[in-house]
Amino acid sequence: MSDDAWNALYLAAAITMVILWFATNEVRSYLRRRDLRAQLRPLDHLQALSCQHQHTKQGKAP
């Protein structure tokens, strides 16, 4: 293979590595966001119950 062919192969490999790095980062970010939302969902539910309890408690106060 000529030097130009090797250079083209190296360039293609470098571009492929950058694309794979970017895709991997995007997938990791998506999974982190999804996991965070899954963890926050029960907390939102507890907060809603707490607010409901506070309103009920305030309504019964003299």
PDB file of N, H, CA, C and O in Angstrom:
ATOM      1  N   MET A   1       0.845  -1.186   0.000  1.00  0.00           N
ATOM      2  CA  MET A   1       0.000   0.000   0.000  1.00  0.00           C
ATOM      3  C   MET A   1       0.883   1.240   0.000  1.00  0.00           C
ATOM      4  O   MET A   1       1.962   1.272   0.593  1.00  0.00           O
ATOM      5  N   SER A   2       0.395   2.227  -0.670  1.00  0.00           N
ATOM      6  H   SER A   2      -0.481   2.201  -1.152  1.00  0.00           H
ATOM      7  CA  SER A   2       1.162   3.475  -0.745  1.00  0.00           C
ATOM      8  C   SER A   2       0.972   4.292   0.533  1.00  0.00           C
ATOM      9  O   SER A   2       0.102   4.011   1.357  1.00  0.00           O
ATOM     10  N   ASP A   3       1.816   5.308   0.663  1.00  0.00           N
ATOM     11  H   ASP A   3       2.523   5.536  -0.006  1.00  0.00           H
ATOM     12  CA  ASP A   3       1.718   6.177   1.842  1.00  0.00           C
ATOM     13  C   ASP A   3       0.370   6.885   1.909  1.00  0.00           C
ATOM     14  O   ASP A   3      -0.187   7.066   2.991  1.00  0.00           O
ATOM     15  N   ASP A   4      -0.152   7.285   0.753  1.00  0.00           N
ATOM     16  H   ASP A   4       0.301   7.138  -0.126  1.00  0.00           H
ATOM     17  CA  ASP A   4      -1.452   7.960   0.733  1.00  0.00           C
ATOM     18  C   ASP A   4      -2.560   7.023   1.219  1.00  0.00           C
ATOM     19  O   ASP A   4      -3.469   7.453   1.928  1.00  0.00           O
ATOM     20  N   ALA A   5      -2.485   5.767   0.844  1.00  0.00           N
ATOM     21  H   ALA A   5      -1.746   5.418   0.268  1.00  0.00           H
ATOM     22  CA  ALA A   5      -3.491   4.791   1.279  1.00  0.00           C
ATOM     23  C   ALA A   5      -3.408   4.595   2.797  1.00  0.00           C
ATOM     24  O   ALA A   5      -4.436   4.527   3.470  1.00  0.00           O
ATOM     25  N   TRP A   6      -2.190   4.504   3.333  1.00  0.00           N
ATOM     26  H   TRP A   6      -1.355   4.559   2.786  1.00  0.00           H
ATOM     27  CA  TRP A   6      -2.027   4.356   4.776  1.00  0.00           C
ATOM     28  C   TRP A   6      -2.550   5.591   5.503  1.00  0.00           C
ATOM     29  O   TRP A   6      -3.222   5.470   6.528  1.00  0.00           O
ATOM     30  N   ASN A   7      -2.250   6.764   4.985  1.00  0.00           N
ATOM     31  H   ASN A   7      -1.704   6.863   4.153  1.00  0.00           H
ATOM     32  CA  ASN A   7      -2.731   7.999   5.602  1.00  0.00           C
ATOM     33  C   ASN A   7      -4.258   8.059   5.607  1.00  0.00           C
ATOM     34  O   ASN A   7      -4.866   8.478   6.593  1.00  0.00           O
ATOM     35  N   ALA A   8      -4.866   7.644   4.514  1.00  0.00           N
ATOM     36  H   ALA A   8      -4.373   7.304   3.714  1.00  0.00           H
ATOM     37  CA  ALA A   8      -6.327   7.611   4.438  1.00  0.00           C
ATOM     38  C   ALA A   8      -6.897   6.613   5.446  1.00  0.00           C
ATOM     39  O   ALA A   8      -7.918   6.878   6.080  1.00  0.00           O
ATOM     40  N   LEU A   9      -6.233   5.466   5.589  1.00  0.00           N
ATOM     41  H   LEU A   9      -5.403   5.250   5.073  1.00  0.00           H
ATOM     42  CA  LEU A   9      -6.675   4.459   6.552  1.00  0.00           C
ATOM     43  C   LEU A   9      -6.569   4.991   7.982  1.00  0.00           C
ATOM     44  O   LEU A   9      -7.484   4.799   8.783  1.00  0.00           O
ATOM     45  N   TYR A  10      -5.463   5.655   8.305  1.00  0.00           N
ATOM     46  H   TYR A  10      -4.719   5.810   7.654  1.00  0.00           H
ATOM     47  CA  TYR A  10      -5.295   6.247   9.634  1.00  0.00           C
ATOM     48  C   TYR A  10      -6.349   7.320   9.900  1.00  0.00           C
ATOM     49  O   TYR A  10      -6.905   7.401  10.996  1.00  0.00           O
ATOM     50  N   LEU A  11      -6.612   8.133   8.898  1.00  0.00           N
ATOM     51  H   LEU A  11      -6.160   8.067   8.008  1.00  0.00           H
ATOM     52  CA  LEU A  11      -7.619   9.177   9.045  1.00  0.00           C
ATOM     53  C   LEU A  11      -9.002   8.567   9.274  1.00  0.00           C
ATOM     54  O   LEU A  11      -9.751   9.027  10.136  1.00  0.00           O
ATOM     55  N   ALA A  12      -9.336   7.535   8.504  1.00  0.00           N
ATOM     56  H   ALA A  12      -8.727   7.161   7.805  1.00  0.00           H
ATOM     57  CA  ALA A  12     -10.628   6.867   8.669  1.00  0.00           C
ATOM     58  C   ALA A  12     -10.735   6.242  10.065  1.00  0.00           C
ATOM     59  O   ALA A  12     -11.793   6.297  10.691  1.00  0.00           O
ATOM     60  N   ALA A  13      -9.648   5.653  10.546  1.00  0.00           N
ATOM     61  H   ALA A  13      -8.788   5.608  10.037  1.00  0.00           H
ATOM     62  CA  ALA A  13      -9.655   5.052  11.876  1.00  0.00           C
ATOM     63  C   ALA A  13      -9.836   6.128  12.952  1.00  0.00           C
ATOM     64  O   ALA A  13     -10.579   5.924  13.912  1.00  0.00           O
ATOM     65  N   ALA A  14      -9.167   7.262  12.797  1.00  0.00           N
ATOM     66  H   ALA A  14      -8.564   7.428  12.017  1.00  0.00           H
ATOM     67  CA  ALA A  14      -9.290   8.353  13.761  1.00  0.00           C
ATOM     68  C   ALA A  14     -10.715   8.907  13.775  1.00  0.00           C
ATOM     69  O   ALA A  14     -11.275   9.157  14.843  1.00  0.00           O
ATOM     70  N   ILE A  15     -11.289   9.096  12.614  1.00  0.00           N
ATOM     71  H   ILE A  15     -10.835   8.893  11.747  1.00  0.00           H
ATOM     72  CA  ILE A  15     -12.670   9.603  12.534  1.00  0.00           C
ATOM     73  C   ILE A  15     -13.635   8.613  13.168  1.00  0.00           C
ATOM     74  O   ILE A  15     -14.561   9.010  13.876  1.00  0.00           O
ATOM     75  N   THR A  16     -13.424   7.334  12.917  1.00  0.00           N
ATOM     76  H   THR A  16     -12.673   7.012  12.342  1.00  0.00           H
ATOM     77  CA  THR A  16     -14.279   6.297  13.496  1.00  0.00           C
ATOM     78  C   THR A  16     -14.183   6.313  15.021  1.00  0.00           C
ATOM     79  O   THR A  16     -15.192   6.172  15.711  1.00  0.00           O
ATOM     80  N   MET A  17     -12.981   6.483  15.539  1.00  0.00           N
ATOM     81  H   MET A  17     -12.160   6.597  14.979  1.00  0.00           H
ATOM     82  CA  MET A  17     -12.799   6.519  16.994  1.00  0.00           C
ATOM     83  C   MET A  17     -13.499   7.720  17.609  1.00  0.00           C
ATOM     84  O   MET A  17     -14.094   7.608  18.681  1.00  0.00           O
ATOM     85  N   VAL A  18     -13.435   8.865  16.942  1.00  0.00           N
ATOM     86  H   VAL A  18     -12.952   8.955  16.072  1.00  0.00           H
ATOM     87  CA  VAL A  18     -14.117  10.063  17.447  1.00  0.00           C
ATOM     88  C   VAL A  18     -15.625   9.850  17.440  1.00  0.00           C
ATOM     89  O   VAL A  18     -16.304  10.213  18.400  1.00  0.00           O
ATOM     90  N   ILE A  19     -16.148   9.272  16.384  1.00  0.00           N
ATOM     91  H   ILE A  19     -15.596   8.977  15.604  1.00  0.00           H
ATOM     92  CA  ILE A  19     -17.590   9.004  16.295  1.00  0.00           C
ATOM     93  C   ILE A  19     -18.019   8.037  17.401  1.00  0.00           C
ATOM     94  O   ILE A  19     -19.043   8.255  18.049  1.00  0.00           O
ATOM     95  N   LEU A  20     -17.248   6.976  17.620  1.00  0.00           N
ATOM     96  H   LEU A  20     -16.416   6.799  17.094  1.00  0.00           H
ATOM     97  CA  LEU A  20     -17.577   6.017  18.677  1.00  0.00           C
ATOM     98  C   LEU A  20     -17.500   6.658  20.062  1.00  0.00           C
ATOM     99  O   LEU A  20     -18.329   6.369  20.925  1.00  0.00           O
ATOM    100  N   TRP A  21     -16.511   7.525  20.278  1.00  0.00           N
ATOM    101  H   TRP A  21     -15.838   7.760  19.576  1.00  0.00           H
ATOM    102  CA  TRP A  21     -16.383   8.225  21.560  1.00  0.00           C
ATOM    103  C   TRP A  21     -17.602   9.103  21.804  1.00  0.00           C
ATOM    104  O   TRP A  21     -18.169   9.100  22.897  1.00  0.00           O
ATOM    105  N   PHE A  22     -18.007   9.861  20.773  1.00  0.00           N
ATOM    106  H   PHE A  22     -17.547   9.863  19.885  1.00  0.00           H
ATOM    107  CA  PHE A  22     -19.168  10.735  20.892  1.00  0.00           C
ATOM    108  C   PHE A  22     -20.434   9.920  21.165  1.00  0.00           C
ATOM    109  O   PHE A  22     -21.221  10.272  22.044  1.00  0.00           O
ATOM    110  N   ALA A  23     -20.632   8.838  20.420  1.00  0.00           N
ATOM    111  H   ALA A  23     -19.993   8.551  19.706  1.00  0.00           H
ATOM    112  CA  ALA A  23     -21.821   8.005  20.606  1.00  0.00           C
ATOM    113  C   ALA A  23     -21.849   7.393  22.009  1.00  0.00           C
ATOM    114  O   ALA A  23     -22.903   7.335  22.643  1.00  0.00           O
ATOM    115  N   THR A  24     -20.710   6.947  22.483  1.00  0.00           N
ATOM    116  H   THR A  24     -19.853   6.994  21.969  1.00  0.00           H
ATOM    117  CA  THR A  24     -20.636   6.367  23.823  1.00  0.00           C
ATOM    118  C   THR A  24     -20.984   7.404  24.884  1.00  0.00           C
ATOM    119  O   THR A  24     -21.712   7.102  25.830  1.00  0.00           O
ATOM    120  N   ASN A  25     -20.481   8.602  24.737  1.00  0.00           N
ATOM    121  H   ASN A  25     -19.890   8.847  23.968  1.00  0.00           H
ATOM    122  CA  ASN A  25     -20.806   9.662  25.691  1.00  0.00           C
ATOM    123  C   ASN A  25     -22.293   9.998  25.681  1.00  0.00           C
ATOM    124  O   ASN A  25     -22.890  10.229  26.732  1.00  0.00           O
ATOM    125  N   GLU A  26     -22.879  10.024  24.507  1.00  0.00           N
ATOM    126  H   GLU A  26     -22.394   9.836  23.653  1.00  0.00           H
ATOM    127  CA  GLU A  26     -24.311  10.318  24.414  1.00  0.00           C
ATOM    128  C   GLU A  26     -25.138   9.223  25.078  1.00  0.00           C
ATOM    129  O   GLU A  26     -26.104   9.519  25.780  1.00  0.00           O
ATOM    130  N   VAL A  27     -24.774   7.975  24.865  1.00  0.00           N
ATOM    131  H   VAL A  27     -23.989   7.735  24.294  1.00  0.00           H
ATOM    132  CA  VAL A  27     -25.507   6.873  25.487  1.00  0.00           C
ATOM    133  C   VAL A  27     -25.352   6.926  26.998  1.00  0.00           C
ATOM    134  O   VAL A  27     -26.326   6.725  27.723  1.00  0.00           O
ATOM    135  N   ARG A  28     -24.154   7.192  27.485  1.00  0.00           N
ATOM    136  H   ARG A  28     -23.362   7.356  26.896  1.00  0.00           H
ATOM    137  CA  ARG A  28     -23.941   7.301  28.927  1.00  0.00           C
ATOM    138  C   ARG A  28     -24.750   8.448  29.517  1.00  0.00           C
ATOM    139  O   ARG A  28     -25.339   8.300  30.588  1.00  0.00           O
ATOM    140  N   SER A  29     -24.785   9.578  28.841  1.00  0.00           N
ATOM    141  H   SER A  29     -24.306   9.698  27.972  1.00  0.00           H
ATOM    142  CA  SER A  29     -25.571  10.717  29.318  1.00  0.00           C
ATOM    143  C   SER A  29     -27.050  10.371  29.384  1.00  0.00           C
ATOM    144  O   SER A  29     -27.729  10.700  30.357  1.00  0.00           O
ATOM    145  N   TYR A  30     -27.545   9.707  28.348  1.00  0.00           N
ATOM    146  H   TYR A  30     -26.993   9.440  27.558  1.00  0.00           H
ATOM    147  CA  TYR A  30     -28.955   9.304  28.320  1.00  0.00           C
ATOM    148  C   TYR A  30     -29.262   8.357  29.478  1.00  0.00           C
ATOM    149  O   TYR A  30     -30.276   8.511  30.159  1.00  0.00           O
ATOM    150  N   LEU A  31     -28.389   7.382  29.697  1.00  0.00           N
ATOM    151  H   LEU A  31     -27.566   7.257  29.143  1.00  0.00           H
ATOM    152  CA  LEU A  31     -28.627   6.420  30.770  1.00  0.00           C
ATOM    153  C   LEU A  31     -28.571   7.093  32.138  1.00  0.00           C
ATOM    154  O   LEU A  31     -29.349   6.744  33.026  1.00  0.00           O
ATOM    155  N   ARG A  32     -27.663   8.054  32.323  1.00  0.00           N
ATOM    156  H   ARG A  32     -27.031   8.338  31.602  1.00  0.00           H
ATOM    157  CA  ARG A  32     -27.585   8.791  33.579  1.00  0.00           C
ATOM    158  C   ARG A  32     -28.861   9.596  33.821  1.00  0.00           C
ATOM    159  O   ARG A  32     -29.398   9.598  34.929  1.00  0.00           O
ATOM    160  N   ARG A  33     -29.342  10.277  32.782  1.00  0.00           N
ATOM    161  H   ARG A  33     -28.905  10.275  31.883  1.00  0.00           H
ATOM    162  CA  ARG A  33     -30.569  11.072  32.918  1.00  0.00           C
ATOM    163  C   ARG A  33     -31.758  10.167  33.234  1.00  0.00           C
ATOM    164  O   ARG A  33     -32.578  10.489  34.094  1.00  0.00           O
ATOM    165  N   ARG A  34     -31.849   9.040  32.541  1.00  0.00           N
ATOM    166  H   ARG A  34     -31.183   8.778  31.843  1.00  0.00           H
ATOM    167  CA  ARG A  34     -32.959   8.119  32.756  1.00  0.00           C
ATOM    168  C   ARG A  34     -32.910   7.559  34.177  1.00  0.00           C
ATOM    169  O   ARG A  34     -33.940   7.450  34.843  1.00  0.00           O
ATOM    170  N   ASP A  35     -31.713   7.204  34.636  1.00  0.00           N
ATOM    171  H   ASP A  35     -30.876   7.292  34.095  1.00  0.00           H
ATOM    172  CA  ASP A  35     -31.555   6.666  35.978  1.00  0.00           C
ATOM    173  C   ASP A  35     -31.905   7.724  37.018  1.00  0.00           C
ATOM    174  O   ASP A  35     -32.556   7.424  38.019  1.00  0.00           O
ATOM    175  N   LEU A  36     -31.474   8.958  36.783  1.00  0.00           N
ATOM    176  H   LEU A  36     -30.945   9.201  35.971  1.00  0.00           H
ATOM    177  CA  LEU A  36     -31.767  10.043  37.717  1.00  0.00           C
ATOM    178  C   LEU A  36     -33.270  10.287  37.789  1.00  0.00           C
ATOM    179  O   LEU A  36     -33.813  10.477  38.877  1.00  0.00           O
ATOM    180  N   ARG A  37     -33.947  10.282  36.644  1.00  0.00           N
ATOM    181  H   ARG A  37     -33.506  10.127  35.760  1.00  0.00           H
ATOM    182  CA  ARG A  37     -35.399  10.472  36.648  1.00  0.00           C
ATOM    183  C   ARG A  37     -36.083   9.337  37.399  1.00  0.00           C
ATOM    184  O   ARG A  37     -37.046   9.570  38.129  1.00  0.00           O
ATOM    185  N   ALA A  38     -35.594   8.113  37.227  1.00  0.00           N
ATOM    186  H   ALA A  38     -34.811   7.924  36.634  1.00  0.00           H
ATOM    187  CA  ALA A  38     -36.183   6.963  37.917  1.00  0.00           C
ATOM    188  C   ALA A  38     -35.992   7.090  39.426  1.00  0.00           C
ATOM    189  O   ALA A  38     -36.863   6.687  40.197  1.00  0.00           O
ATOM    190  N   GLN A  39     -34.856   7.649  39.852  1.00  0.00           N
ATOM    191  H   GLN A  39     -34.149   7.977  39.225  1.00  0.00           H
ATOM    192  CA  GLN A  39     -34.617   7.827  41.281  1.00  0.00           C
ATOM    193  C   GLN A  39     -35.440   8.976  41.853  1.00  0.00           C
ATOM    194  O   GLN A  39     -35.847   8.929  43.014  1.00  0.00           O
ATOM    195  N   LEU A  40     -35.686  10.002  41.051  1.00  0.00           N
ATOM    196  H   LEU A  40     -35.355  10.041  40.108  1.00  0.00           H
ATOM    197  CA  LEU A  40     -36.420  11.160  41.543  1.00  0.00           C
ATOM    198  C   LEU A  40     -37.936  10.942  41.575  1.00  0.00           C
ATOM    199  O   LEU A  40     -38.640  11.606  42.336  1.00  0.00           O
ATOM    200  N   ARG A  41     -38.434  10.028  40.764  1.00  0.00           N
ATOM    201  H   ARG A  41     -37.862   9.488  40.146  1.00  0.00           H
ATOM    202  CA  ARG A  41     -39.874   9.794  40.689  1.00  0.00           C
ATOM    203  C   ARG A  41     -40.467   9.436  42.061  1.00  0.00           C
ATOM    204  O   ARG A  41     -41.476  10.029  42.445  1.00  0.00           O
ATOM    205  N   PRO A  42     -39.879   8.484  42.820  1.00  0.00           N
ATOM    206  CA  PRO A  42     -40.439   8.196  44.155  1.00  0.00           C
ATOM    207  C   PRO A  42     -40.328   9.394  45.102  1.00  0.00           C
ATOM    208  O   PRO A  42     -41.193   9.587  45.956  1.00  0.00           O
ATOM    209  N   LEU A  43     -39.282  10.188  44.961  1.00  0.00           N
ATOM    210  H   LEU A  43     -38.579  10.031  44.267  1.00  0.00           H
ATOM    211  CA  LEU A  43     -39.143  11.365  45.815  1.00  0.00           C
ATOM    212  C   LEU A  43     -40.238  12.384  45.517  1.00  0.00           C
ATOM    213  O   LEU A  43     -40.765  13.017  46.431  1.00  0.00           O
ATOM    214  N   ASP A  44     -40.578  12.542  44.252  1.00  0.00           N
ATOM    215  H   ASP A  44     -40.149  12.027  43.509  1.00  0.00           H
ATOM    216  CA  ASP A  44     -41.671  13.447  43.885  1.00  0.00           C
ATOM    217  C   ASP A  44     -42.982  12.963  44.498  1.00  0.00           C
ATOM    218  O   ASP A  44     -43.790  13.759  44.977  1.00  0.00           O
ATOM    219  N   HIS A  45     -43.177  11.654  44.476  1.00  0.00           N
ATOM    220  H   HIS A  45     -42.521  11.008  44.087  1.00  0.00           H
ATOM    221  CA  HIS A  45     -44.392  11.076  45.052  1.00  0.00           C
ATOM    222  C   HIS A  45     -44.436  11.344  46.560  1.00  0.00           C
ATOM    223  O   HIS A  45     -45.478  11.716  47.101  1.00  0.00           O
ATOM    224  N   LEU A  46     -43.303  11.154  47.228  1.00  0.00           N
ATOM    225  H   LEU A  46     -42.457  10.853  46.788  1.00  0.00           H
ATOM    226  CA  LEU A  46     -43.257  11.414  48.669  1.00  0.00           C
ATOM    227  C   LEU A  46     -43.479  12.896  48.978  1.00  0.00           C
ATOM    228  O   LEU A  46     -44.134  13.241  49.961  1.00  0.00           O
ATOM    229  N   GLN A  47     -42.936  13.753  48.142  1.00  0.00           N
ATOM    230  H   GLN A  47     -42.403  13.472  47.343  1.00  0.00           H
ATOM    231  CA  GLN A  47     -43.129  15.186  48.353  1.00  0.00           C
ATOM    232  C   GLN A  47     -44.601  15.550  48.187  1.00  0.00           C
ATOM    233  O   GLN A  47     -45.136  16.352  48.952  1.00  0.00           O
ATOM    234  N   ALA A  48     -45.249  14.962  47.194  1.00  0.00           N
ATOM    235  H   ALA A  48     -44.815  14.310  46.573  1.00  0.00           H
ATOM    236  CA  ALA A  48     -46.668  15.233  46.976  1.00  0.00           C
ATOM    237  C   ALA A  48     -47.485  14.746  48.179  1.00  0.00           C
ATOM    238  O   ALA A  48     -48.412  15.426  48.621  1.00  0.00           O
ATOM    239  N   LEU A  49     -47.138  13.571  48.702  1.00  0.00           N
ATOM    240  H   LEU A  49     -46.386  13.019  48.343  1.00  0.00           H
ATOM    241  CA  LEU A  49     -47.845  13.071  49.882  1.00  0.00           C
ATOM    242  C   LEU A  49     -47.606  13.974  51.087  1.00  0.00           C
ATOM    243  O   LEU A  49     -48.523  14.217  51.872  1.00  0.00           O
ATOM    244  N   SER A  50     -46.390  14.467  51.239  1.00  0.00           N
ATOM    245  H   SER A  50     -45.645  14.270  50.602  1.00  0.00           H
ATOM    246  CA  SER A  50     -46.069  15.350  52.344  1.00  0.00           C
ATOM    247  C   SER A  50     -46.862  16.652  52.246  1.00  0.00           C
ATOM    248  O   SER A  50     -47.399  17.138  53.242  1.00  0.00           O
ATOM    249  N   CYS A  51     -46.931  17.204  51.050  1.00  0.00           N
ATOM    250  H   CYS A  51     -46.495  16.809  50.241  1.00  0.00           H
ATOM    251  CA  CYS A  51     -47.705  18.442  50.849  1.00  0.00           C
ATOM    252  C   CYS A  51     -49.180  18.195  51.145  1.00  0.00           C
ATOM    253  O   CYS A  51     -49.840  19.029  51.764  1.00  0.00           O
ATOM    254  N   GLN A  52     -49.694  17.053  50.705  1.00  0.00           N
ATOM    255  H   GLN A  52     -49.158  16.375  50.202  1.00  0.00           H
ATOM    256  CA  GLN A  52     -51.094  16.718  50.944  1.00  0.00           C
ATOM    257  C   GLN A  52     -51.337  16.582  52.453  1.00  0.00           C
ATOM    258  O   GLN A  52     -52.358  17.038  52.968  1.00  0.00           O
ATOM    259  N   HIS A  53     -50.404  15.961  53.141  1.00  0.00           N
ATOM    260  H   HIS A  53     -49.575  15.591  52.723  1.00  0.00           H
ATOM    261  CA  HIS A  53     -50.523  15.795  54.587  1.00  0.00           C
ATOM    262  C   HIS A  53     -50.485  17.162  55.280  1.00  0.00           C
ATOM    263  O   HIS A  53     -51.255  17.400  56.210  1.00  0.00           O
ATOM    264  N   GLN A  54     -49.608  18.052  54.842  1.00  0.00           N
ATOM    265  H   GLN A  54     -48.982  17.859  54.086  1.00  0.00           H
ATOM    266  CA  GLN A  54     -49.522  19.391  55.444  1.00  0.00           C
ATOM    267  C   GLN A  54     -50.827  20.164  55.262  1.00  0.00           C
ATOM    268  O   GLN A  54     -51.296  20.833  56.183  1.00  0.00           O
ATOM    269  N   HIS A  55     -51.410  20.065  54.057  1.00  0.00           N
ATOM    270  H   HIS A  55     -51.029  19.522  53.309  1.00  0.00           H
ATOM    271  CA  HIS A  55     -52.665  20.770  53.807  1.00  0.00           C
ATOM    272  C   HIS A  55     -53.785  20.198  54.675  1.00  0.00           C
ATOM    273  O   HIS A  55     -54.608  20.944  55.205  1.00  0.00           O
ATOM    274  N   THR A  56     -53.813  18.889  54.816  1.00  0.00           N
ATOM    275  H   THR A  56     -53.144  18.283  54.386  1.00  0.00           H
ATOM    276  CA  THR A  56     -54.834  18.247  55.646  1.00  0.00           C
ATOM    277  C   THR A  56     -54.659  18.656  57.103  1.00  0.00           C
ATOM    278  O   THR A  56     -55.630  18.943  57.804  1.00  0.00           O
ATOM    279  N   LYS A  57     -53.402  18.676  57.547  1.00  0.00           N
ATOM    280  H   LYS A  57     -52.613  18.442  56.978  1.00  0.00           H
ATOM    281  CA  LYS A  57     -53.081  19.041  58.927  1.00  0.00           C
ATOM    282  C   LYS A  57     -53.463  20.509  59.200  1.00  0.00           C
ATOM    283  O   LYS A  57     -53.998  20.826  60.263  1.00  0.00           O
ATOM    284  N   GLN A  58     -53.192  21.378  58.256  1.00  0.00           N
ATOM    285  H   GLN A  58     -52.758  21.120  57.393  1.00  0.00           H
ATOM    286  CA  GLN A  58     -53.519  22.800  58.433  1.00  0.00           C
ATOM    287  C   GLN A  58     -55.031  23.009  58.456  1.00  0.00           C
ATOM    288  O   GLN A  58     -55.530  23.879  59.169  1.00  0.00           O
ATOM    289  N   GLY A  59     -55.749  22.220  57.682  1.00  0.00           N
ATOM    290  H   GLY A  59     -55.343  21.513  57.103  1.00  0.00           H
ATOM    291  CA  GLY A  59     -57.208  22.337  57.655  1.00  0.00           C
ATOM    292  C   GLY A  59     -57.859  21.927  58.957  1.00  0.00           C
ATOM    293  O   GLY A  59     -58.932  22.431  59.290  1.00  0.00           O
ATOM    294  N   LYS A  60     -57.238  21.022  59.708  1.00  0.00           N
ATOM    295  H   LYS A  60     -56.366  20.613  59.438  1.00  0.00           H
ATOM    296  CA  LYS A  60     -57.802  20.539  60.969  1.00  0.00           C
ATOM    297  C   LYS A  60     -57.392  21.422  62.148  1.00  0.00           C
ATOM    298  O   LYS A  60     -57.961  21.294  63.232  1.00  0.00           O
ATOM    299  N   ALA A  61     -56.442  22.291  61.963  1.00  0.00           N
ATOM    300  H   ALA A  61     -55.980  22.395  61.082  1.00  0.00           H
ATOM    301  CA  ALA A  61     -55.978  23.143  63.066  1.00  0.00           C
ATOM    302  C   ALA A  61     -57.064  24.154  63.419  1.00  0.00           C
ATOM    303  O   ALA A  61     -57.784  24.617  62.534  1.00  0.00           O
ATOM    304  N   PRO A  62     -57.192  24.509  64.721  1.00  0.00           N
ATOM    305  CA  PRO A  62     -58.242  25.473  65.123  1.00  0.00           C
ATOM    306  C   PRO A  62     -57.969  26.868  64.638  1.00  0.00           C
ATOM    307  O   PRO A  62     -58.758  27.777  64.896  1.00  0.00           O
TER     308      PRO A  62
END
